[in-house]
Amino acid sequence: WIPRSASGCSWGPPAVCRFRPDGPDLPTVVGCQPVRCADLSLAREYALATSNGQIGPGYAVIDTDGQLRYLTYDPTPGEHSMRIQMLIDALHVPG
């Protein structure tokens, strides 16, 4: 569990946290907050940092309680917007 404030996410909808200080932004996804994170300690918590201190590439989906729900080393999230949308939609389904 990672506190949402540590990842730069605010309370509210699920978040997609992109771990890469440069490169393209996340695609438009309905029902989530996109966050770009360059925090090395948080990237290490999510196993998205190399041993030499490089962050990413990759992204994490974090639910409204701050739980990590999905993690990938995908360097091109813009090419997988439908997959990200499906993950976010699933977090909005009750129960």
Secondary structure, 3 states (H helix, E strand, C coil): CCCHHHHCCCCCCCEEEEECCCCCCCCCCCCCEEEEECCHHHHHHCCCECCCCCECCCEEEECCCCCEEEEECCCCHHHHHHHHHHHHHHHCCCC
